[in-house]
């Protein structure tokens, strides 16, 4: 439930400017998620969301409103540490397994980190297919992701 709600929060802030926790709570409710202000506050902290200087809307760390260039990698590390379970490689394809409902937020974090090894991701409910640029980079990506696997 938490991972699905957090994945939806990321989708919502990417699509529209949400400037308050109450606005976020109302949008979550329209998608079938009841959440208290305290829960939303924890989600914002867990996801590392920040407010854009230009309009005060929530954004991912390192978005267009400024922030550290390392922030997307930090967000990936945090998200992967929580959601990533296993990684395996088949030639230049990398299969990433997560818990149920956790593939989307992790794939989004991977996409935003713009990993040099990866061309792109396709995410289901608990599995992500990462297409690497070549076999060598797929192996490097597996090594990178294995550092985050929760054991």
N, CA, C and O atoms as a GROMACS GRO file, in nm:
protein
  604
    1UNK      N    1   0.082  -0.119   0.000
    1UNK     CA    2   0.000   0.000   0.000
    1UNK      C    3   0.087   0.127   0.000
    1UNK      O    4   0.064   0.220  -0.076
    2UNK      N    5   0.188   0.127   0.088
    2UNK     CA    6   0.276   0.243   0.097
    2UNK      C    7   0.348   0.268  -0.035
    2UNK      O    8   0.354   0.381  -0.083
    3UNK      N    9   0.403   0.161  -0.093
    3UNK     CA   10   0.479   0.180  -0.217
    3UNK      C   11   0.388   0.224  -0.332
    3UNK      O   12   0.430   0.304  -0.415
    4UNK      N   13   0.266   0.174  -0.336
    4UNK     CA   14   0.173   0.217  -0.441
    4UNK      C   15   0.136   0.364  -0.422
    4UNK      O   16   0.130   0.440  -0.518
    5UNK      N   17   0.112   0.403  -0.297
    5UNK     CA   18   0.078   0.543  -0.268
    5UNK      C   19   0.195   0.634  -0.305
    5UNK      O   20   0.176   0.739  -0.366
    6UNK      N   21   0.315   0.594  -0.268
    6UNK     CA   22   0.432   0.676  -0.300
    6UNK      C   23   0.457   0.681  -0.450
    6UNK      O   24   0.498   0.785  -0.502
    7UNK      N   25   0.434   0.572  -0.519
    7UNK     CA   26   0.446   0.573  -0.665
    7UNK      C   27   0.346   0.669  -0.727
    7UNK      O   28   0.379   0.741  -0.822
    8UNK      N   29   0.224   0.671  -0.674
    8UNK     CA   30   0.122   0.763  -0.724
    8UNK      C   31   0.160   0.908  -0.694
    8UNK      O   32   0.139   0.996  -0.776
    9UNK      N   33   0.216   0.932  -0.577
    9UNK     CA   34   0.261   1.068  -0.542
    9UNK      C   35   0.363   1.116  -0.645
    9UNK      O   36   0.354   1.229  -0.692
   10UNK      N   37   0.457   1.031  -0.680
   10UNK     CA   38   0.558   1.069  -0.780
   10UNK      C   39   0.492   1.099  -0.915
   10UNK      O   40   0.527   1.197  -0.981
   11UNK      N   41   0.397   1.015  -0.955
   11UNK     CA   42   0.326   1.041  -1.081
   11UNK      C   43   0.251   1.173  -1.076
   11UNK      O   44   0.255   1.251  -1.172
   12UNK      N   45   0.183   1.199  -0.965
   12UNK     CA   46   0.103   1.321  -0.952
   12UNK      C   47   0.189   1.446  -0.959
   12UNK      O   48   0.156   1.541  -1.029
   13UNK      N   49   0.300   1.447  -0.886
   13UNK     CA   50   0.382   1.569  -0.886
   13UNK      C   51   0.453   1.590  -1.018
   13UNK      O   52   0.488   1.702  -1.054
   14UNK      N   53   0.473   1.481  -1.093
   14UNK     CA   54   0.533   1.494  -1.227
   14UNK      C   55   0.432   1.554  -1.326
   14UNK      O   56   0.472   1.619  -1.422
   15UNK      N   57   0.303   1.530  -1.302
   15UNK     CA   58   0.199   1.574  -1.396
   15UNK      C   59   0.142   1.712  -1.368
   15UNK      O   60   0.101   1.782  -1.460
   16UNK      N   61   0.140   1.752  -1.240
   16UNK     CA   62   0.075   1.878  -1.207
   16UNK      C   63   0.142   1.944  -1.087
   16UNK      O   64   0.200   1.876  -1.003
   17UNK      N   65   0.133   2.076  -1.078
   17UNK     CA   66   0.193   2.146  -0.964
   17UNK      C   67   0.106   2.132  -0.840
   17UNK      O   68  -0.003   2.188  -0.833
   18UNK      N   69   0.155   2.057  -0.743
   18UNK     CA   70   0.085   2.040  -0.615
   18UNK      C   71   0.168   2.113  -0.510
   18UNK      O   72   0.282   2.076  -0.484
   19UNK      N   73   0.109   2.216  -0.450
   19UNK     CA   74   0.184   2.307  -0.365
   19UNK      C   75   0.166   2.284  -0.215
   19UNK      O   76   0.236   2.345  -0.134
   20UNK      N   77   0.074   2.195  -0.178
   20UNK     CA   78   0.051   2.173  -0.035
   20UNK      C   79   0.022   2.026  -0.009
   20UNK      O   80  -0.015   1.951  -0.099
   21UNK      N   81   0.039   1.988   0.115
   21UNK     CA   82   0.008   1.851   0.154
   21UNK      C   83  -0.143   1.825   0.139
   21UNK      O   84  -0.183   1.714   0.104
   22UNK      N   85  -0.224   1.926   0.165
   22UNK     CA   86  -0.368   1.909   0.150
   22UNK      C   87  -0.406   1.886   0.004
   22UNK      O   88  -0.492   1.803  -0.025
   23UNK      N   89  -0.343   1.959  -0.088
   23UNK     CA   90  -0.370   1.938  -0.231
   23UNK      C   91  -0.328   1.797  -0.271
   23UNK      O   92  -0.397   1.731  -0.349
   24UNK      N   93  -0.217   1.752  -0.219
   24UNK     CA   94  -0.171   1.617  -0.246
   24UNK      C   95  -0.268   1.513  -0.188
   24UNK      O   96  -0.298   1.414  -0.254
   25UNK      N   97  -0.315   1.536  -0.068
   25UNK     CA   98  -0.412   1.446  -0.004
   25UNK      C   99  -0.540   1.436  -0.086
   25UNK      O  100  -0.593   1.327  -0.104
   26UNK      N  101  -0.589   1.550  -0.137
   26UNK     CA  102  -0.712   1.550  -0.217
   26UNK      C  103  -0.692   1.473  -0.348
   26UNK      O  104  -0.781   1.399  -0.390
   27UNK      N  105  -0.576   1.491  -0.412
   27UNK     CA  106  -0.550   1.419  -0.537
   27UNK      C  107  -0.536   1.269  -0.512
   27UNK      O  108  -0.583   1.189  -0.593
   28UNK      N  109  -0.473   1.231  -0.401
   28UNK     CA  110  -0.463   1.090  -0.367
   28UNK      C  111  -0.602   1.030  -0.346
   28UNK      O  112  -0.630   0.918  -0.388
   29UNK      N  113  -0.689   1.107  -0.281
   29UNK     CA  114  -0.824   1.059  -0.253
   29UNK      C  115  -0.901   1.032  -0.384
   29UNK      O  116  -0.977   0.936  -0.392
   30UNK      N  117  -0.880   1.116  -0.485
   30UNK     CA  118  -0.949   1.094  -0.614
   30UNK      C  119  -0.902   0.966  -0.681
   30UNK      O  120  -0.969   0.913  -0.770
   31UNK      N  121  -0.785   0.916  -0.639
   31UNK     CA  122  -0.733   0.791  -0.693
   31UNK      C  123  -0.755   0.674  -0.597
   31UNK      O  124  -0.697   0.567  -0.614
   32UNK      N  125  -0.839   0.695  -0.495
   32UNK     CA  126  -0.875   0.586  -0.405
   32UNK      C  127  -0.784   0.566  -0.285
   32UNK      O  128  -0.793   0.463  -0.218
   33UNK      N  129  -0.697   0.662  -0.255
   33UNK     CA  130  -0.607   0.651  -0.140
   33UNK      C  131  -0.648   0.751  -0.033
   33UNK      O  132  -0.642   0.872  -0.055
   34UNK      N  133  -0.688   0.702   0.081
   34UNK     CA  134  -0.713   0.786   0.197
   34UNK      C  135  -0.582   0.797   0.274
   34UNK      O  136  -0.523   0.695   0.310
   35UNK      N  137  -0.536   0.918   0.300
   35UNK     CA  138  -0.410   0.936   0.373
   35UNK      C  139  -0.422   1.057   0.464
   35UNK      O  140  -0.481   1.158   0.428
   36UNK      N  141  -0.365   1.044   0.582
   36UNK     CA  142  -0.363   1.156   0.677
   36UNK      C  143  -0.249   1.251   0.641
   36UNK      O  144  -0.160   1.218   0.562
   37UNK      N  145  -0.253   1.369   0.700
   37UNK     CA  146  -0.146   1.466   0.680
   37UNK      C  147  -0.013   1.408   0.728
   37UNK      O  148   0.090   1.428   0.665
   38UNK      N  149  -0.015   1.335   0.840
   38UNK     CA  150   0.108   1.276   0.894
   38UNK      C  151   0.166   1.173   0.796
   38UNK      O  152   0.288   1.167   0.778
   39UNK      N  153   0.080   1.093   0.735
   39UNK     CA  154   0.126   0.993   0.638
   39UNK      C  155   0.187   1.061   0.517
   39UNK      O  156   0.293   1.021   0.469
   40UNK      N  157   0.121   1.165   0.468
   40UNK     CA  158   0.172   1.237   0.351
   40UNK      C  159   0.305   1.304   0.385
   40UNK      O  160   0.397   1.304   0.303
   41UNK      N  161   0.315   1.358   0.504
   41UNK     CA  162   0.440   1.421   0.547
   41UNK      C  163   0.554   1.318   0.548
   41UNK      O  164   0.665   1.348   0.504
   42UNK      N  165   0.526   1.198   0.599
   42UNK     CA  166   0.628   1.092   0.599
   42UNK      C  167   0.665   1.051   0.456
   42UNK      O  168   0.782   1.030   0.426
   43UNK      N  169   0.563   1.041   0.369
   43UNK     CA  170   0.590   1.005   0.229
   43UNK      C  171   0.679   1.110   0.163
   43UNK      O  172   0.772   1.075   0.090
   44UNK      N  173   0.651   1.236   0.187
   44UNK     CA  174   0.731   1.344   0.129
   44UNK      C  175   0.876   1.331   0.175
   44UNK      O  176   0.969   1.348   0.096
   45UNK      N  177   0.895   1.302   0.302
   45UNK     CA  178   1.030   1.286   0.356
   45UNK      C  179   1.096   1.162   0.297
   45UNK      O  180   1.212   1.167   0.255
   46UNK      N  181   1.023   1.049   0.294
   46UNK     CA  182   1.079   0.924   0.239
   46UNK      C  183   1.122   0.940   0.094
   46UNK      O  184   1.227   0.888   0.053
   47UNK      N  185   1.041   1.012   0.016
   47UNK     CA  186   1.070   1.030  -0.127
   47UNK      C  187   1.172   1.141  -0.152
   47UNK      O  188   1.220   1.156  -0.265
   48UNK      N  189   1.204   1.218  -0.049
   48UNK     CA  190   1.301   1.326  -0.064
   48UNK      C  191   1.248   1.443  -0.146
   48UNK      O  192   1.326   1.515  -0.208
   49UNK      N  193   1.115   1.462  -0.146
   49UNK     CA  194   1.057   1.569  -0.226
   49UNK      C  195   1.098   1.705  -0.172
   49UNK      O  196   1.115   1.723  -0.052
   50UNK      N  197   1.111   1.798  -0.262
   50UNK     CA  198   1.144   1.936  -0.227
   50UNK      C  199   1.045   2.027  -0.298
   50UNK      O  200   0.973   1.984  -0.389
   51UNK      N  201   1.041   2.153  -0.257
   51UNK     CA  202   0.954   2.250  -0.323
   51UNK      C  203   1.034   2.331  -0.424
   51UNK      O  204   1.148   2.372  -0.397
   52UNK      N  205   0.974   2.354  -0.540
   52UNK     CA  206   1.039   2.436  -0.643
   52UNK      C  207   1.040   2.581  -0.598
   52UNK      O  208   0.942   2.630  -0.542
   53UNK      N  209   1.149   2.649  -0.623
   53UNK     CA  210   1.160   2.791  -0.587
   53UNK      C  211   1.064   2.876  -0.669
   53UNK      O  212   1.010   2.975  -0.618
   54UNK      N  213   1.042   2.838  -0.794
   54UNK     CA  214   0.964   2.923  -0.883
   54UNK      C  215   0.816   2.931  -0.845
   54UNK      O  216   0.756   3.038  -0.855
   55UNK      N  217   0.756   2.819  -0.801
   55UNK     CA  218   0.612   2.821  -0.771
   55UNK      C  219   0.573   2.750  -0.642
   55UNK      O  220   0.455   2.749  -0.606
   56UNK      N  221   0.667   2.691  -0.572
   56UNK     CA  222   0.638   2.626  -0.445
   56UNK      C  223   0.574   2.489  -0.458
   56UNK      O  224   0.528   2.433  -0.359
   57UNK      N  225   0.572   2.433  -0.579
   57UNK     CA  226   0.513   2.300  -0.599
   57UNK      C  227   0.616   2.193  -0.563
   57UNK      O  228   0.737   2.214  -0.575
   58UNK      N  229   0.566   2.078  -0.518
   58UNK     CA  230   0.656   1.967  -0.487
   58UNK      C  231   0.721   1.914  -0.613
   58UNK      O  232   0.661   1.912  -0.721
   59UNK      N  233   0.846   1.870  -0.599
   59UNK     CA  234   0.918   1.807  -0.709
   59UNK      C  235   1.014   1.704  -0.652
   59UNK      O  236   1.042   1.702  -0.532
   60UNK      N  237   1.061   1.621  -0.738
   60UNK     CA  238   1.164   1.524  -0.700
   60UNK      C  239   1.292   1.600  -0.671
   60UNK      O  240   1.313   1.710  -0.722
   61UNK      N  241   1.379   1.541  -0.589
   61UNK     CA  242   1.507   1.608  -0.566
   61UNK      C  243   1.585   1.619  -0.696
   61UNK      O  244   1.585   1.528  -0.778
   62UNK      N  245   1.651   1.732  -0.714
   62UNK     CA  246   1.732   1.752  -0.832
   62UNK      C  247   1.653   1.786  -0.957
   62UNK      O  248   1.707   1.780  -1.067
   63UNK      N  249   1.526   1.822  -0.941
   63UNK     CA  250   1.443   1.858  -1.056
   63UNK      C  251   1.484   1.993  -1.113
   63UNK      O  252   1.587   2.048  -1.074
   64UNK      N  253   1.405   2.045  -1.204
   64UNK     CA  254   1.438   2.169  -1.273
   64UNK      C  255   1.448   2.290  -1.183
   64UNK      O  256   1.504   2.392  -1.222
   65UNK      N  257   1.394   2.280  -1.061
   65UNK     CA  258   1.397   2.394  -0.972
   65UNK      C  259   1.527   2.411  -0.897
   65UNK      O  260   1.537   2.497  -0.809
   66UNK      N  261   1.627   2.332  -0.929
   66UNK     CA  262   1.755   2.343  -0.861
   66UNK      C  263   1.781   2.222  -0.777
   66UNK      O  264   1.704   2.125  -0.779
   67UNK      N  265   1.889   2.226  -0.702
   67UNK     CA  266   1.925   2.114  -0.618
   67UNK      C  267   2.054   2.053  -0.665
   67UNK      O  268   2.109   2.091  -0.769
   68UNK      N  269   2.102   1.960  -0.590
   68UNK     CA  270   2.229   1.896  -0.619
   68UNK      C  271   2.218   1.807  -0.742
   68UNK      O  272   2.118   1.738  -0.760
   69UNK      N  273   2.321   1.807  -0.829
   69UNK     CA  274   2.319   1.717  -0.943
   69UNK      C  275   2.325   1.570  -0.900
   69UNK      O  276   2.290   1.482  -0.978
   70UNK      N  277   2.369   1.545  -0.780
   70UNK     CA  278   2.377   1.408  -0.726
   70UNK      C  279   2.242   1.362  -0.672
   70UNK      O  280   2.225   1.243  -0.646
   71UNK      N  281   2.147   1.451  -0.653
   71UNK     CA  282   2.020   1.418  -0.590
   71UNK      C  283   1.946   1.301  -0.657
   71UNK      O  284   1.896   1.215  -0.585
   72UNK      N  285   1.938   1.293  -0.791
   72UNK     CA  286   1.869   1.178  -0.851
   72UNK      C  287   1.938   1.044  -0.818
   72UNK      O  288   1.871   0.943  -0.801
   73UNK      N  289   2.071   1.045  -0.810
   73UNK     CA  290   2.142   0.922  -0.772
   73UNK      C  291   2.116   0.888  -0.626
   73UNK      O  292   2.102   0.770  -0.591
   74UNK      N  293   2.110   0.989  -0.541
   74UNK     CA  294   2.079   0.967  -0.400
   74UNK      C  295   1.937   0.912  -0.386
   74UNK      O  296   1.913   0.822  -0.306
   75UNK      N  297   1.843   0.967  -0.463
   75UNK     CA  298   1.705   0.918  -0.460
   75UNK      C  299   1.699   0.774  -0.508
   75UNK      O  300   1.626   0.693  -0.450
   76UNK      N  301   1.775   0.740  -0.612
   76UNK     CA  302   1.780   0.602  -0.659
   76UNK      C  303   1.835   0.511  -0.551
   76UNK      O  304   1.780   0.404  -0.526
   77UNK      N  305   1.943   0.551  -0.488
   77UNK     CA  306   2.003   0.469  -0.383
   77UNK      C  307   1.903   0.444  -0.270
   77UNK      O  308   1.891   0.332  -0.221
   78UNK      N  309   1.832   0.548  -0.229
   78UNK     CA  310   1.732   0.535  -0.122
   78UNK      C  311   1.618   0.443  -0.164
   78UNK      O  312   1.579   0.353  -0.089
   79UNK      N  313   1.565   0.464  -0.284
   79UNK     CA  314   1.453   0.384  -0.333
   79UNK      C  315   1.495   0.239  -0.354
   79UNK      O  316   1.422   0.147  -0.318
   80UNK      N  317   1.612   0.218  -0.412
   80UNK     CA  318   1.662   0.083  -0.434
   80UNK      C  319   1.686   0.010  -0.303
   80UNK      O  320   1.655  -0.108  -0.291
   81UNK      N  321   1.741   0.080  -0.205
   81UNK     CA  322   1.767   0.017  -0.076
   81UNK      C  323   1.637  -0.033  -0.012
   81UNK      O  324   1.636  -0.133   0.059
   82UNK      N  325   1.528   0.037  -0.039
   82UNK     CA  326   1.400  -0.003   0.019
   82UNK      C  327   1.329  -0.108  -0.064
   82UNK      O  328   1.270  -0.200  -0.007
   83UNK      N  329   1.332  -0.099  -0.197
   83UNK     CA  330   1.246  -0.181  -0.282
   83UNK      C  331   1.317  -0.295  -0.355
   83UNK      O  332   1.255  -0.399  -0.379
   84UNK      N  333   1.444  -0.280  -0.390
   84UNK     CA  334   1.512  -0.377  -0.474
   84UNK      C  335   1.536  -0.507  -0.398
   84UNK      O  336   1.582  -0.505  -0.284
   85UNK      N  337   1.506  -0.620  -0.462
   85UNK     CA  338   1.525  -0.750  -0.399
   85UNK      C  339   1.633  -0.832  -0.469
   85UNK      O  340   1.725  -0.881  -0.404
   86UNK      N  341   1.623  -0.847  -0.602
   86UNK     CA  342   1.724  -0.923  -0.676
   86UNK      C  343   1.750  -0.858  -0.811
   86UNK      O  344   1.668  -0.783  -0.863
   87UNK      N  345   1.868  -0.889  -0.865
   87UNK     CA  346   1.907  -0.839  -0.997
   87UNK      C  347   1.973  -0.955  -1.071
   87UNK      O  348   2.055  -1.027  -1.015
   88UNK      N  349   1.935  -0.972  -1.198
   88UNK     CA  350   2.005  -1.071  -1.280
   88UNK      C  351   2.015  -1.021  -1.423
   88UNK      O  352   1.934  -0.939  -1.468
   89UNK      N  353   2.115  -1.071  -1.493
   89UNK     CA  354   2.143  -1.024  -1.629
   89UNK      C  355   2.128  -1.137  -1.728
   89UNK      O  356   2.166  -1.251  -1.702
   90UNK      N  357   2.071  -1.104  -1.844
   90UNK     CA  358   2.065  -1.193  -1.959
   90UNK      C  359   2.115  -1.110  -2.077
   90UNK      O  360   2.042  -1.031  -2.135
   91UNK      N  361   2.242  -1.131  -2.111
   91UNK     CA  362   2.309  -1.053  -2.214
   91UNK      C  363   2.302  -0.904  -2.180
   91UNK      O  364   2.358  -0.863  -2.079
   92UNK      N  365   2.234  -0.822  -2.262
   92UNK     CA  366   2.228  -0.679  -2.229
   92UNK      C  367   2.097  -0.640  -2.161
   92UNK      O  368   2.066  -0.521  -2.150
   93UNK      N  369   2.021  -0.739  -2.117
   93UNK     CA  370   1.898  -0.712  -2.043
   93UNK      C  371   1.922  -0.738  -1.895
   93UNK      O  372   1.987  -0.836  -1.858
   94UNK      N  373   1.870  -0.649  -1.810
   94UNK     CA  374   1.883  -0.664  -1.666
   94UNK      C  375   1.743  -0.675  -1.608
   94UNK      O  376   1.658  -0.589  -1.632
   95UNK      N  377   1.719  -0.781  -1.531
   95UNK     CA  378   1.590  -0.804  -1.469
   95UNK      C  379   1.603  -0.768  -1.321
   95UNK      O  380   1.687  -0.823  -1.249
   96UNK      N  381   1.519  -0.675  -1.278
   96UNK     CA  382   1.521  -0.629  -1.139
   96UNK      C  383   1.390  -0.672  -1.075
   96UNK      O  384   1.282  -0.646  -1.129
   97UNK      N  385   1.398  -0.738  -0.960
   97UNK     CA  386   1.279  -0.782  -0.887
   97UNK      C  387   1.263  -0.696  -0.762
   97UNK      O  388   1.359  -0.661  -0.694
   98UNK      N  389   1.136  -0.663  -0.734
   98UNK     CA  390   1.101  -0.584  -0.616
   98UNK      C  391   0.987  -0.655  -0.543
   98UNK      O  392   0.944  -0.763  -0.585
   99UNK      N  393   0.940  -0.595  -0.436
   99UNK     CA  394   0.819  -0.644  -0.372
   99UNK      C  395   0.698  -0.603  -0.457
   99UNK      O  396   0.711  -0.523  -0.550
  100UNK      N  397   0.583  -0.656  -0.424
  100UNK     CA  398   0.460  -0.624  -0.498
  100UNK      C  399   0.433  -0.474  -0.494
  100UNK      O  400   0.437  -0.411  -0.388
  101UNK      N  401   0.406  -0.418  -0.612
  101UNK     CA  402   0.371  -0.276  -0.623
  101UNK      C  403   0.489  -0.181  -0.613
  101UNK      O  404   0.470  -0.059  -0.610
  102UNK      N  405   0.611  -0.233  -0.610
  102UNK     CA  406   0.727  -0.148  -0.589
  102UNK      C  407   0.811  -0.123  -0.715
  102UNK      O  408   0.906  -0.045  -0.712
  103UNK      N  409   0.777  -0.188  -0.823
  103UNK     CA  410   0.858  -0.173  -0.945
  103UNK      C  411   0.847  -0.033  -1.004
  103UNK      O  412   0.947   0.024  -1.048
  104UNK      N  413   0.727   0.023  -1.007
  104UNK     CA  414   0.709   0.154  -1.069
  104UNK      C  415   0.794   0.263  -1.003
  104UNK      O  416   0.869   0.332  -1.072
  105UNK      N  417   0.785   0.281  -0.869
  105UNK     CA  418   0.868   0.387  -0.811
  105UNK      C  419   1.018   0.366  -0.830
  105UNK      O  420   1.092   0.462  -0.847
  106UNK      N  421   1.062   0.239  -0.828
  106UNK     CA  422   1.204   0.214  -0.849
  106UNK      C  423   1.244   0.243  -0.994
  106UNK      O  424   1.350   0.300  -1.018
  107UNK      N  425   1.160   0.205  -1.089
  107UNK     CA  426   1.190   0.233  -1.230
  107UNK      C  427   1.195   0.384  -1.255
  107UNK      O  428   1.280   0.432  -1.329
  108UNK      N  429   1.104   0.457  -1.194
  108UNK     CA  430   1.103   0.603  -1.208
  108UNK      C  431   1.234   0.661  -1.153
  108UNK      O  432   1.295   0.747  -1.216
  109UNK      N  433   1.276   0.613  -1.037
  109UNK     CA  434   1.402   0.661  -0.978
  109UNK      C  435   1.520   0.628  -1.069
  109UNK      O  436   1.612   0.708  -1.084
  110UNK      N  437   1.518   0.509  -1.131
  110UNK     CA  438   1.625   0.472  -1.223
  110UNK      C  439   1.624   0.563  -1.345
  110UNK      O  440   1.730   0.609  -1.390
  111UNK      N  441   1.506   0.590  -1.398
  111UNK     CA  442   1.497   0.678  -1.515
  111UNK      C  443   1.547   0.819  -1.483
  111UNK      O  444   1.618   0.879  -1.563
  112UNK      N  445   1.510   0.870  -1.367
  112UNK     CA  446   1.550   1.006  -1.330
  112UNK      C  447   1.700   1.016  -1.299
  112UNK      O  448   1.760   1.122  -1.312
  113UNK      N  449   1.759   0.904  -1.257
  113UNK     CA  450   1.904   0.904  -1.230
  113UNK      C  451   1.985   0.905  -1.359
  113UNK      O  452   2.104   0.935  -1.357
  114UNK      N  453   1.921   0.874  -1.471
  114UNK     CA  454   1.988   0.873  -1.602
  114UNK      C  455   2.120   0.797  -1.597
  114UNK      O  456   2.227   0.851  -1.628
  115UNK      N  457   2.109   0.672  -1.558
  115UNK     CA  458   2.227   0.588  -1.548
  115UNK      C  459   2.293   0.572  -1.685
  115UNK      O  460   2.224   0.542  -1.782
  116UNK      N  461   2.423   0.591  -1.693
  116UNK     CA  462   2.489   0.583  -1.823
  116UNK      C  463   2.485   0.442  -1.883
  116UNK      O  464   2.498   0.426  -2.005
  117UNK      N  465   2.466   0.340  -1.800
  117UNK     CA  466   2.462   0.203  -1.849
  117UNK      C  467   2.330   0.168  -1.917
  117UNK      O  468   2.325   0.076  -1.999
  118UNK      N  469   2.222   0.240  -1.883
  118UNK     CA  470   2.088   0.202  -1.924
  118UNK      C  471   2.032   0.288  -2.037
  118UNK      O  472   2.054   0.409  -2.042
  119UNK      N  473   1.960   0.222  -2.127
  119UNK     CA  474   1.887   0.293  -2.233
  119UNK      C  475   1.749   0.331  -2.180
  119UNK      O  476   1.701   0.442  -2.205
  120UNK      N  477   1.686   0.239  -2.107
  120UNK     CA  478   1.553   0.265  -2.054
  120UNK      C  479   1.501   0.151  -1.970
  120UNK      O  480   1.566   0.046  -1.958
  121UNK      N  481   1.383   0.172  -1.911
  121UNK     CA  482   1.322   0.072  -1.824
  121UNK      C  483   1.178   0.047  -1.866
  121UNK      O  484   1.112   0.133  -1.924
  122UNK      N  485   1.131  -0.072  -1.834
  122UNK     CA  486   0.989  -0.107  -1.847
  122UNK      C  487   0.953  -0.175  -1.716
  122UNK      O  488   1.016  -0.274  -1.677
  123UNK      N  489   0.850  -0.124  -1.648
  123UNK     CA  490   0.817  -0.176  -1.516
  123UNK      C  491   0.677  -0.235  -1.512
  123UNK      O  492   0.582  -0.180  -1.569
  124UNK      N  493   0.667  -0.347  -1.445
  124UNK     CA  494   0.538  -0.408  -1.414
  124UNK      C  495   0.506  -0.383  -1.268
  124UNK      O  496   0.535  -0.275  -1.216
  125UNK      N  497   0.448  -0.480  -1.203
  125UNK     CA  498   0.411  -0.467  -1.062
  125UNK      C  499   0.530  -0.493  -0.971
  125UNK      O  500   0.555  -0.417  -0.878
  126UNK      N  501   0.605  -0.601  -0.999
  126UNK     CA  502   0.718  -0.637  -0.914
  126UNK      C  503   0.845  -0.669  -0.993
  126UNK      O  504   0.940  -0.725  -0.938
  127UNK      N  505   0.845  -0.634  -1.121
  127UNK     CA  506   0.960  -0.664  -1.206
  127UNK      C  507   0.989  -0.546  -1.298
  127UNK      O  508   0.897  -0.484  -1.353
  128UNK      N  509   1.117  -0.517  -1.314
  128UNK     CA  510   1.160  -0.411  -1.406
  128UNK      C  511   1.254  -0.473  -1.507
  128UNK      O  512   1.346  -0.548  -1.470
  129UNK      N  513   1.232  -0.443  -1.634
  129UNK     CA  514   1.325  -0.480  -1.740
  129UNK      C  515   1.406  -0.355  -1.772
  129UNK      O  516   1.350  -0.253  -1.812
  130UNK      N  517   1.537  -0.364  -1.755
  130UNK     CA  518   1.627  -0.254  -1.789
  130UNK      C  519   1.705  -0.296  -1.912
  130UNK      O  520   1.767  -0.403  -1.913
  131UNK      N  521   1.703  -0.214  -2.013
  131UNK     CA  522   1.777  -0.242  -2.135
  131UNK      C  523   1.908  -0.163  -2.127
  131UNK      O  524   1.909  -0.040  -2.124
  132UNK      N  525   2.017  -0.237  -2.125
  132UNK     CA  526   2.149  -0.174  -2.116
  132UNK      C  527   2.202  -0.147  -2.257
  132UNK      O  528   2.153  -0.204  -2.354
  133UNK      N  529   2.301  -0.062  -2.265
  133UNK     CA  530   2.357  -0.024  -2.394
  133UNK      C  531   2.433  -0.138  -2.462
  133UNK      O  532   2.436  -0.147  -2.584
  134UNK      N  533   2.494  -0.226  -2.381
  134UNK     CA  534   2.564  -0.342  -2.434
  134UNK      C  535   2.588  -0.438  -2.318
  134UNK      O  536   2.555  -0.408  -2.204
  135UNK      N  537   2.645  -0.556  -2.349
  135UNK     CA  538   2.669  -0.658  -2.246
  135UNK      C  539   2.758  -0.608  -2.133
  135UNK      O  540   2.731  -0.633  -2.016
  136UNK      N  541   2.864  -0.537  -2.169
  136UNK     CA  542   2.959  -0.486  -2.068
  136UNK      C  543   2.890  -0.390  -1.972
  136UNK      O  544   2.910  -0.397  -1.851
  137UNK      N  545   2.810  -0.301  -2.027
  137UNK     CA  546   2.740  -0.204  -1.940
  137UNK      C  547   2.629  -0.272  -1.860
  137UNK      O  548   2.598  -0.227  -1.750
  138UNK      N  549   2.570  -0.377  -1.913
  138UNK     CA  550   2.471  -0.453  -1.835
  138UNK      C  551   2.537  -0.513  -1.711
  138UNK      O  552   2.480  -0.510  -1.602
  139UNK      N  553   2.657  -0.568  -1.730
  139UNK     CA  554   2.730  -0.625  -1.616
  139UNK      C  555   2.764  -0.516  -1.514
  139UNK      O  556   2.754  -0.539  -1.394
  140UNK      N  557   2.803  -0.399  -1.562
  140UNK     CA  558   2.833  -0.287  -1.472
  140UNK      C  559   2.708  -0.242  -1.397
  140UNK      O  560   2.713  -0.210  -1.278
  141UNK      N  561   2.595  -0.241  -1.466
  141UNK     CA  562   2.469  -0.202  -1.402
  141UNK      C  563   2.430  -0.301  -1.293
  141UNK      O  564   2.384  -0.262  -1.186
  142UNK      N  565   2.447  -0.429  -1.321
  142UNK     CA  566   2.417  -0.531  -1.220
  142UNK      C  567   2.504  -0.509  -1.096
  142UNK      O  568   2.454  -0.514  -0.984
  143UNK      N  569   2.633  -0.484  -1.116
  143UNK     CA  570   2.722  -0.459  -1.002
  143UNK      C  571   2.675  -0.337  -0.923
  143UNK      O  572   2.673  -0.339  -0.800
  144UNK      N  573   2.638  -0.230  -0.995
  144UNK     CA  574   2.590  -0.108  -0.929
  144UNK      C  575   2.466  -0.138  -0.846
  144UNK      O  576   2.459  -0.100  -0.729
  145UNK      N  577   2.368  -0.204  -0.906
  145UNK     CA  578   2.241  -0.231  -0.837
  145UNK      C  579   2.255  -0.331  -0.723
  145UNK      O  580   2.186  -0.320  -0.622
  146UNK      N  581   2.345  -0.429  -0.738
  146UNK     CA  582   2.364  -0.528  -0.632
  146UNK      C  583   2.412  -0.465  -0.502
  146UNK      O  584   2.390  -0.519  -0.394
  147UNK      N  585   2.478  -0.351  -0.512
  147UNK     CA  586   2.522  -0.281  -0.389
  147UNK      C  587   2.400  -0.234  -0.307
  147UNK      O  588   2.412  -0.210  -0.187
  148UNK      N  589   2.284  -0.221  -0.372
  148UNK     CA  590   2.165  -0.170  -0.304
  148UNK      C  591   2.072  -0.280  -0.254
  148UNK      O  592   1.980  -0.251  -0.177
  149UNK      N  593   2.093  -0.406  -0.294
  149UNK     CA  594   2.000  -0.513  -0.263
  149UNK      C  595   1.984  -0.530  -0.113
  149UNK      O  596   2.082  -0.537  -0.040
  150UNK      N  597   1.859  -0.536  -0.069
  150UNK     CA  598   1.828  -0.559   0.072
  150UNK      C  599   1.841  -0.709   0.099
  150UNK      O  600   1.779  -0.790   0.031
  151UNK      N  601   1.919  -0.744   0.195
  151UNK     CA  602   1.941  -0.887   0.226
  151UNK      C  603   1.882  -0.921   0.360
  151UNK      O  604   1.890  -1.036   0.404
   0.00000   0.00000   0.00000
